[in-house]
Amino acid sequence: MFGKKKQTPSIDKDQLELIENAQKRIKQKKRLYIHFVVFLIGAVFLIIANTVLGIGEDFKIAGINWFVYAILAWLFLFIYHFVNVFITNKFMSKDWEKQQLDRLVAKQQQRINKLEADLIKDDNKIVKVEVPEKVKTTTKTTENKSNTELTIIVAAGENNAIGKDNNLIWHLSDDLKRFKHLTDAHHIIMGRKTFESFPKPLPNRIHVVITRQKDYKAPEGVIVVNSMTDALDAARKDDNPFIIGGGEIYKQAMPLASKIEITRVHTTFDDADTFFPKINDSVWAEVSRTTHGADEKHAHAFSFITYERR
Ligand SMILES: NC(=O)c1ccc[n+]([C@@H]2O[C@H](COP(=O)([O-])OP(=O)(O)OC[C@H]3O[C@@H](n4cnc5c(N)ncnc54)[C@H](OP(=O)(O)O)[C@@H]3O)[C@@H](O)[C@H]2O)c1
C-alpha cells in the first residue's frame, strides 16, 4: 500500500528511437576497437607462429613470408571496417544524421507552433471575455473601465446620415481637427470602403482595415484583417482603439463599444446613402456636449456629444 508507485517512462517514440540509434553507434565503435586489438594481437601471433614456432617456415610467395600476406589481408579488412564506421558511415550515414536532425527540428517547431497557438487562444479568451461583457452588461463597471476602451467616432446628420457615394457629405474643419486630436497615435478600425475613401492613410495612426477579401492589398503599415474579432485582436495592445466607420462597421461595433464620440451635424441630409445606427437612450448616456454654430468655415451647426454605455 505504501510502496513506491511505478513510474511510467515519459520518453516518446522518437526520443526512444534516437537513443536506440545512439546505442547502436556506440556498439559499432566498440566493435571496431575490439577488431583493432584483435588485429594487433593476431598480427603478432602470426609473426611469432612463423618466425619463432616455425609454422610454414618454408612457405613464401615471391620470396616474402606468408604471414606478411596474412597480416596485409587482415589489415585490409580492418581498414574496410574502419572506413565503414568512420568515413562512409555505412550503417548510419550522414543522410541518416541529417534525417534525425530534421526530425528533431520539425518536432521542436511543432512544439513552438503549439505554444504559439495556445498563447493566441489565451489572448482571444481575454478579448472574448472583455468584449461580450460590454455587450451583456448595460452598466459600465469599474472593471470594464480598467479594460481596453473601444470608442466609436462618427459625424452624423440629424437623420443619422454619414455618407454618400463612399464619401462624406460635409466638410467641417473643426470636426476633422477633433477627430485628429482624439485618434492621434491610436488604432483606427474601419471597413474596406471607408479606407478606400481616403486619398492616403492618415498620419500617425495605425490603420486596421476589415475586408472579407483574403488577398486584399494595402499600403505598408496598414493592418488588413478579415473580421471584427481580428480587428480588435490586432488593436488589443491599444488602451483605446477607435472604430471610425463606415455604416456596416458601425453597426457591428455598436454592441461592442463602450463610448461614442459623435459630431451631431444639425442638418437633415435626405440624399445620403449610408447611415449611423440609432443611439438607444436606454443603453447610452450622454455625458458631455459642446455646441458649435455655423460660420464661414462651417456650413452647418454641429455639436460634439460624448455617450458612454450605461
Ligand atoms: N460620417 C462619418 O463619420 C463617416 C465615417 C466613416 C465612413 N463614412 C462613410 O461611410 C461610407 C462607407 O460605409 P459603408 O457602410 O459603405 O462601408 P464600410 O463599413 O466602410 O466598409 C464595408 C466593407 O467592410 C468589409 N466588412 C464589413 N463587415 C465585415 C466583416 N464582418 N468581416 C469582414 N469584412 C467586413 C467589407 O469589405 P469587402 O467588401 O472588401 O469584403 C465591406 O464591403 C462612406 O460614404 C464614408 O464616407 C462616414
PDBQT file of the ligand as one rigid body, heavy atoms in Angstrom, charges set to zero:
ROOT
HETATM    1  N1  LIG A 401     -19.544  60.464 -41.226  1.00  0.00    +0.000 N 
HETATM    2  C1  LIG A 401     -18.631  59.699 -40.726  1.00  0.00    +0.000 C 
HETATM    3  O1  LIG A 401     -18.181  59.869 -39.596  1.00  0.00    +0.000 OA
HETATM    4  C2  LIG A 401     -18.110  58.555 -41.562  1.00  0.00    +0.000 A 
HETATM    5  C3  LIG A 401     -17.039  57.799 -41.107  1.00  0.00    +0.000 A 
HETATM    6  C4  LIG A 401     -16.595  56.741 -41.892  1.00  0.00    +0.000 A 
HETATM    7  C5  LIG A 401     -17.201  56.493 -43.118  1.00  0.00    +0.000 A 
HETATM    8  N2  LIG A 401     -18.201  57.247 -43.521  1.00  0.00    +0.000 N 
HETATM    9  C6  LIG A 401     -18.862  56.994 -44.789  1.00  0.00    +0.000 C 
HETATM   10  O2  LIG A 401     -19.425  55.705 -44.755  1.00  0.00    +0.000 OA
HETATM   11  C7  LIG A 401     -19.491  55.215 -46.086  1.00  0.00    +0.000 C 
HETATM   12  C8  LIG A 401     -18.829  53.859 -46.117  1.00  0.00    +0.000 C 
HETATM   13  O3  LIG A 401     -19.537  52.977 -45.269  1.00  0.00    +0.000 OA
HETATM   14  P1  LIG A 401     -20.029  51.548 -45.814  1.00  0.00    +0.000 P 
HETATM   15  O4  LIG A 401     -21.005  51.005 -44.840  1.00  0.00    +0.000 OA
HETATM   16  O5  LIG A 401     -20.463  51.671 -47.215  1.00  0.00    +0.000 OA
HETATM   17  O6  LIG A 401     -18.693  50.700 -45.858  1.00  0.00    +0.000 OA
HETATM   18  P2  LIG A 401     -17.633  50.352 -44.709  1.00  0.00    +0.000 P 
HETATM   19  O7  LIG A 401     -18.360  49.996 -43.460  1.00  0.00    +0.000 OA
HETATM   20  O8  LIG A 401     -16.594  51.379 -44.648  1.00  0.00    +0.000 OA
HETATM   21  O9  LIG A 401     -16.933  49.068 -45.344  1.00  0.00    +0.000 OA
HETATM   22  C9  LIG A 401     -17.732  47.966 -45.708  1.00  0.00    +0.000 C 
HETATM   23  C10 LIG A 401     -16.787  46.840 -46.089  1.00  0.00    +0.000 C 
HETATM   24  O10 LIG A 401     -16.128  46.369 -44.928  1.00  0.00    +0.000 OA
HETATM   25  C11 LIG A 401     -15.917  44.977 -45.036  1.00  0.00    +0.000 C 
HETATM   26  N3  LIG A 401     -16.645  44.316 -43.961  1.00  0.00    +0.000 N 
HETATM   27  C12 LIG A 401     -17.751  44.733 -43.315  1.00  0.00    +0.000 A 
HETATM   28  N4  LIG A 401     -18.086  43.871 -42.354  1.00  0.00    +0.000 NA
HETATM   29  C13 LIG A 401     -17.173  42.888 -42.383  1.00  0.00    +0.000 A 
HETATM   30  C14 LIG A 401     -16.965  41.709 -41.636  1.00  0.00    +0.000 A 
HETATM   31  N5  LIG A 401     -17.770  41.352 -40.632  1.00  0.00    +0.000 N 
HETATM   32  N6  LIG A 401     -15.932  40.910 -41.948  1.00  0.00    +0.000 NA
HETATM   33  C15 LIG A 401     -15.072  41.222 -42.955  1.00  0.00    +0.000 A 
HETATM   34  N7  LIG A 401     -15.226  42.349 -43.697  1.00  0.00    +0.000 NA
HETATM   35  C16 LIG A 401     -16.253  43.162 -43.420  1.00  0.00    +0.000 A 
HETATM   36  C17 LIG A 401     -16.431  44.568 -46.400  1.00  0.00    +0.000 C 
HETATM   37  O11 LIG A 401     -15.325  44.751 -47.258  1.00  0.00    +0.000 OA
HETATM   38  P3  LIG A 401     -15.123  43.889 -48.575  1.00  0.00    +0.000 P 
HETATM   39  O12 LIG A 401     -16.239  44.296 -49.485  1.00  0.00    +0.000 OA
HETATM   40  O13 LIG A 401     -13.779  44.254 -49.084  1.00  0.00    +0.000 OA
HETATM   41  O14 LIG A 401     -15.205  42.450 -48.147  1.00  0.00    +0.000 OA
HETATM   42  C18 LIG A 401     -17.471  45.627 -46.670  1.00  0.00    +0.000 C 
HETATM   43  O15 LIG A 401     -17.757  45.808 -48.029  1.00  0.00    +0.000 OA
HETATM   44  C19 LIG A 401     -18.787  56.227 -46.950  1.00  0.00    +0.000 C 
HETATM   45  O16 LIG A 401     -19.737  57.093 -47.539  1.00  0.00    +0.000 OA
HETATM   46  C20 LIG A 401     -17.933  57.003 -45.957  1.00  0.00    +0.000 C 
HETATM   47  O17 LIG A 401     -17.630  58.317 -46.390  1.00  0.00    +0.000 OA
HETATM   48  C21 LIG A 401     -18.674  58.291 -42.773  1.00  0.00    +0.000 A 
ENDROOT
TORSDOF 0
